[in-house]
């Protein structure tokens, strides 16, 4: 802290506006790509009697909102349940 009580900037960094080089990285984002069959299987499991969406979501590493979205796609005919 400085004498006037204000926080100073990072040490050793110029305040002239130059931020340095920006490097853009490409590649996997860490998001899982699920197949339509996987989504349908998870939705089918969430529709079983006594199934809780939050528990099914946690079990498969998805959010409950993804399952609700996939259910909506199922109702609209954009996703088919497994045989």
C-alpha positions in Angstrom: 0.0 0.0 0.0 1.1 3.5 -0.7 1.1 6.3 1.9 -2.3 7.6 0.8 -3.9 4.2 1.4 -4.4 3.4 -2.3 -3.2 0.1 -3.8 -0.3 0.5 -6.3 0.0 -1.4 -9.5 1.9 -4.6 -10.0 5.6 -4.4 -9.3 7.8 -4.2 -12.3 5.0 -3.5 -14.7 5.1 -0.4 -16.9 2.1 1.9 -16.7 2.6 3.3 -20.2 -0.1 1.1 -21.8 1.9 -1.6 -23.5 0.4 -4.9 -22.4 3.0 -7.2 -24.1 2.5 -10.0 -26.5 -0.9 -11.8 -26.7 -0.8 -15.4 -27.6 -3.9 -17.2 -28.7 -4.0 -20.9 -28.0 -6.1 -23.3 -30.0 -7.2 -26.8 -29.2 -9.6 -28.6 -26.9 -11.7 -26.3 -24.6 -12.2 -29.0 -22.0 -15.8 -29.4 -22.9 -17.1 -32.9 -23.6 -18.7 -33.6 -26.9 -21.5 -36.1 -26.2 -23.0 -38.1 -29.0 -26.8 -38.0 -29.7 -26.9 -41.6 -28.4 -25.3 -40.6 -25.1 -27.7 -37.7 -24.6 -30.6 -39.9 -25.4 -29.4 -42.6 -22.9 -29.0 -39.9 -20.1 -32.4 -38.5 -20.9 -34.0 -41.9 -20.8 -32.4 -42.6 -17.4 -33.7 -39.2 -16.1 -37.3 -40.2 -17.1 -37.3 -43.4 -15.1 -39.7 -43.5 -12.1 -38.1 -42.3 -8.9 -35.1 -40.8 -10.9 -33.9 -37.4 -9.8 -32.5 -35.2 -12.5 -29.8 -33.7 -10.3 -28.5 -37.2 -9.3 -28.5 -38.4 -12.9 -26.7 -35.2 -14.0 -24.1 -35.6 -11.3 -23.6 -39.3 -12.2 -22.9 -38.4 -15.8 -20.9 -35.2 -15.3 -23.5 -32.9 -16.8 -25.7 -30.1 -15.4 -29.4 -30.6 -14.8 -30.1 -27.8 -17.2 -28.4 -29.8 -20.0 -30.8 -32.7 -19.2 -33.8 -30.4 -19.3 -32.6 -29.0 -22.6 -32.2 -32.5 -24.0 -35.7 -33.4 -22.8 -37.0 -30.4 -24.6 -35.2 -31.6 -27.8 -36.8 -35.0 -27.2 -40.3 -33.5 -27.0 -39.7 -31.5 -30.2 -38.4 -34.6 -32.1 -34.8 -33.5 -32.3 -33.6 -36.4 -30.1 -34.7 -40.0 -30.2 -34.7 -42.3 -27.2 -32.5 -45.4 -27.5 -34.2 -48.7 -28.5 
